[in-house]
Amino acid sequence: MSKTIKVQLVKGLIGTRQDHRATVRGLGLRRVNSVSELQDTPAVRGMINKVAYLVKVVG
């Protein structure tokens, strides 16, 4: 069983950079307060770090 990580979008995307919006979509997040459960890999960790001001890790 591999580890998973839950990520929640806590801030809206209006006014953010286009590549940051694409990163949030890549994490599977659509609207504010949506939660996505992802595999805990270095790639996912890097995506979370890139948009850390928009998301939080829950659970």
Chimera marker file (.cmm) of the C-alpha trace (Angstrom):
<marker_set name="trace">
<marker id="1" x="0.000" y="0.000" z="0.000" r="1" g="1" b="0" radius="0.5"/>
<marker id="2" x="1.465" y="3.317" z="-1.047" r="1" g="1" b="0" radius="0.5"/>
<marker id="3" x="1.092" y="6.523" z="0.923" r="1" g="1" b="0" radius="0.5"/>
<marker id="4" x="-1.471" y="9.107" z="-0.065" r="1" g="1" b="0" radius="0.5"/>
<marker id="5" x="-1.780" y="12.799" z="0.658" r="1" g="1" b="0" radius="0.5"/>
<marker id="6" x="-4.922" y="14.962" z="0.762" r="1" g="1" b="0" radius="0.5"/>
<marker id="7" x="-4.683" y="18.465" z="-0.674" r="1" g="1" b="0" radius="0.5"/>
<marker id="8" x="-7.317" y="21.199" z="-0.323" r="1" g="1" b="0" radius="0.5"/>
<marker id="9" x="-7.615" y="24.392" z="-2.380" r="1" g="1" b="0" radius="0.5"/>
<marker id="10" x="-7.999" y="27.233" z="0.128" r="1" g="1" b="0" radius="0.5"/>
<marker id="11" x="-7.646" y="30.315" z="-2.098" r="1" g="1" b="0" radius="0.5"/>
<marker id="12" x="-9.222" y="31.285" z="-5.411" r="1" g="1" b="0" radius="0.5"/>
<marker id="13" x="-7.283" y="31.251" z="-8.668" r="1" g="1" b="0" radius="0.5"/>
<marker id="14" x="-8.293" y="34.677" z="-9.994" r="1" g="1" b="0" radius="0.5"/>
<marker id="15" x="-5.208" y="36.826" z="-10.452" r="1" g="1" b="0" radius="0.5"/>
<marker id="16" x="-2.739" y="33.945" z="-10.240" r="1" g="1" b="0" radius="0.5"/>
<marker id="17" x="-0.211" y="32.965" z="-12.862" r="1" g="1" b="0" radius="0.5"/>
<marker id="18" x="-1.314" y="30.725" z="-15.705" r="1" g="1" b="0" radius="0.5"/>
<marker id="19" x="1.222" y="27.996" z="-14.862" r="1" g="1" b="0" radius="0.5"/>
<marker id="20" x="0.078" y="27.998" z="-11.227" r="1" g="1" b="0" radius="0.5"/>
<marker id="21" x="-3.526" y="27.530" z="-12.371" r="1" g="1" b="0" radius="0.5"/>
<marker id="22" x="-2.395" y="24.619" z="-14.525" r="1" g="1" b="0" radius="0.5"/>
<marker id="23" x="-0.551" y="23.098" z="-11.554" r="1" g="1" b="0" radius="0.5"/>
<marker id="24" x="-3.685" y="23.314" z="-9.385" r="1" g="1" b="0" radius="0.5"/>
<marker id="25" x="-5.697" y="21.605" z="-12.149" r="1" g="1" b="0" radius="0.5"/>
<marker id="26" x="-2.973" y="18.962" z="-12.364" r="1" g="1" b="0" radius="0.5"/>
<marker id="27" x="-3.478" y="18.283" z="-8.670" r="1" g="1" b="0" radius="0.5"/>
<marker id="28" x="-7.145" y="17.584" z="-9.425" r="1" g="1" b="0" radius="0.5"/>
<marker id="29" x="-8.533" y="20.659" z="-7.686" r="1" g="1" b="0" radius="0.5"/>
<marker id="30" x="-11.379" y="22.628" z="-9.259" r="1" g="1" b="0" radius="0.5"/>
<marker id="31" x="-12.979" y="25.089" z="-6.843" r="1" g="1" b="0" radius="0.5"/>
<marker id="32" x="-12.211" y="26.540" z="-3.421" r="1" g="1" b="0" radius="0.5"/>
<marker id="33" x="-12.410" y="23.961" z="-0.604" r="1" g="1" b="0" radius="0.5"/>
<marker id="34" x="-12.243" y="21.023" z="-3.030" r="1" g="1" b="0" radius="0.5"/>
<marker id="35" x="-10.096" y="18.153" z="-1.765" r="1" g="1" b="0" radius="0.5"/>
<marker id="36" x="-8.040" y="15.708" z="-3.816" r="1" g="1" b="0" radius="0.5"/>
<marker id="37" x="-6.313" y="12.548" z="-2.595" r="1" g="1" b="0" radius="0.5"/>
<marker id="38" x="-3.042" y="11.883" z="-4.430" r="1" g="1" b="0" radius="0.5"/>
<marker id="39" x="-0.077" y="9.524" z="-4.275" r="1" g="1" b="0" radius="0.5"/>
<marker id="40" x="2.720" y="10.909" z="-2.093" r="1" g="1" b="0" radius="0.5"/>
<marker id="41" x="5.471" y="11.160" z="-4.716" r="1" g="1" b="0" radius="0.5"/>
<marker id="42" x="8.283" y="13.685" z="-5.201" r="1" g="1" b="0" radius="0.5"/>
<marker id="43" x="6.487" y="15.063" z="-8.278" r="1" g="1" b="0" radius="0.5"/>
<marker id="44" x="3.283" y="15.717" z="-6.333" r="1" g="1" b="0" radius="0.5"/>
<marker id="45" x="5.279" y="17.234" z="-3.460" r="1" g="1" b="0" radius="0.5"/>
<marker id="46" x="6.948" y="19.593" z="-5.936" r="1" g="1" b="0" radius="0.5"/>
<marker id="47" x="3.579" y="20.648" z="-7.352" r="1" g="1" b="0" radius="0.5"/>
<marker id="48" x="2.290" y="21.348" z="-3.839" r="1" g="1" b="0" radius="0.5"/>
<marker id="49" x="5.385" y="23.413" z="-3.019" r="1" g="1" b="0" radius="0.5"/>
<marker id="50" x="4.939" y="25.436" z="-6.211" r="1" g="1" b="0" radius="0.5"/>
<marker id="51" x="1.400" y="26.510" z="-5.265" r="1" g="1" b="0" radius="0.5"/>
<marker id="52" x="1.786" y="26.358" z="-1.465" r="1" g="1" b="0" radius="0.5"/>
<marker id="53" x="0.110" y="29.769" z="-1.081" r="1" g="1" b="0" radius="0.5"/>
<marker id="54" x="-3.083" y="28.364" z="-2.676" r="1" g="1" b="0" radius="0.5"/>
<marker id="55" x="-3.366" y="24.911" z="-1.100" r="1" g="1" b="0" radius="0.5"/>
<marker id="56" x="-2.991" y="23.141" z="2.229" r="1" g="1" b="0" radius="0.5"/>
<marker id="57" x="-2.340" y="19.529" z="3.129" r="1" g="1" b="0" radius="0.5"/>
<marker id="58" x="-5.160" y="18.067" z="5.238" r="1" g="1" b="0" radius="0.5"/>
<marker id="59" x="-5.486" y="14.867" z="7.198" r="1" g="1" b="0" radius="0.5"/>
<link id1="1" id2="2" r="1" g="1" b="0" radius="0.2"/>
<link id1="2" id2="3" r="1" g="1" b="0" radius="0.2"/>
<link id1="3" id2="4" r="1" g="1" b="0" radius="0.2"/>
<link id1="4" id2="5" r="1" g="1" b="0" radius="0.2"/>
<link id1="5" id2="6" r="1" g="1" b="0" radius="0.2"/>
<link id1="6" id2="7" r="1" g="1" b="0" radius="0.2"/>
<link id1="7" id2="8" r="1" g="1" b="0" radius="0.2"/>
<link id1="8" id2="9" r="1" g="1" b="0" radius="0.2"/>
<link id1="9" id2="10" r="1" g="1" b="0" radius="0.2"/>
<link id1="10" id2="11" r="1" g="1" b="0" radius="0.2"/>
<link id1="11" id2="12" r="1" g="1" b="0" radius="0.2"/>
<link id1="12" id2="13" r="1" g="1" b="0" radius="0.2"/>
<link id1="13" id2="14" r="1" g="1" b="0" radius="0.2"/>
<link id1="14" id2="15" r="1" g="1" b="0" radius="0.2"/>
<link id1="15" id2="16" r="1" g="1" b="0" radius="0.2"/>
<link id1="16" id2="17" r="1" g="1" b="0" radius="0.2"/>
<link id1="17" id2="18" r="1" g="1" b="0" radius="0.2"/>
<link id1="18" id2="19" r="1" g="1" b="0" radius="0.2"/>
<link id1="19" id2="20" r="1" g="1" b="0" radius="0.2"/>
<link id1="20" id2="21" r="1" g="1" b="0" radius="0.2"/>
<link id1="21" id2="22" r="1" g="1" b="0" radius="0.2"/>
<link id1="22" id2="23" r="1" g="1" b="0" radius="0.2"/>
<link id1="23" id2="24" r="1" g="1" b="0" radius="0.2"/>
<link id1="24" id2="25" r="1" g="1" b="0" radius="0.2"/>
<link id1="25" id2="26" r="1" g="1" b="0" radius="0.2"/>
<link id1="26" id2="27" r="1" g="1" b="0" radius="0.2"/>
<link id1="27" id2="28" r="1" g="1" b="0" radius="0.2"/>
<link id1="28" id2="29" r="1" g="1" b="0" radius="0.2"/>
<link id1="29" id2="30" r="1" g="1" b="0" radius="0.2"/>
<link id1="30" id2="31" r="1" g="1" b="0" radius="0.2"/>
<link id1="31" id2="32" r="1" g="1" b="0" radius="0.2"/>
<link id1="32" id2="33" r="1" g="1" b="0" radius="0.2"/>
<link id1="33" id2="34" r="1" g="1" b="0" radius="0.2"/>
<link id1="34" id2="35" r="1" g="1" b="0" radius="0.2"/>
<link id1="35" id2="36" r="1" g="1" b="0" radius="0.2"/>
<link id1="36" id2="37" r="1" g="1" b="0" radius="0.2"/>
<link id1="37" id2="38" r="1" g="1" b="0" radius="0.2"/>
<link id1="38" id2="39" r="1" g="1" b="0" radius="0.2"/>
<link id1="39" id2="40" r="1" g="1" b="0" radius="0.2"/>
<link id1="40" id2="41" r="1" g="1" b="0" radius="0.2"/>
<link id1="41" id2="42" r="1" g="1" b="0" radius="0.2"/>
<link id1="42" id2="43" r="1" g="1" b="0" radius="0.2"/>
<link id1="43" id2="44" r="1" g="1" b="0" radius="0.2"/>
<link id1="44" id2="45" r="1" g="1" b="0" radius="0.2"/>
<link id1="45" id2="46" r="1" g="1" b="0" radius="0.2"/>
<link id1="46" id2="47" r="1" g="1" b="0" radius="0.2"/>
<link id1="47" id2="48" r="1" g="1" b="0" radius="0.2"/>
<link id1="48" id2="49" r="1" g="1" b="0" radius="0.2"/>
<link id1="49" id2="50" r="1" g="1" b="0" radius="0.2"/>
<link id1="50" id2="51" r="1" g="1" b="0" radius="0.2"/>
<link id1="51" id2="52" r="1" g="1" b="0" radius="0.2"/>
<link id1="52" id2="53" r="1" g="1" b="0" radius="0.2"/>
<link id1="53" id2="54" r="1" g="1" b="0" radius="0.2"/>
<link id1="54" id2="55" r="1" g="1" b="0" radius="0.2"/>
<link id1="55" id2="56" r="1" g="1" b="0" radius="0.2"/>
<link id1="56" id2="57" r="1" g="1" b="0" radius="0.2"/>
<link id1="57" id2="58" r="1" g="1" b="0" radius="0.2"/>
<link id1="58" id2="59" r="1" g="1" b="0" radius="0.2"/>
</marker_set>
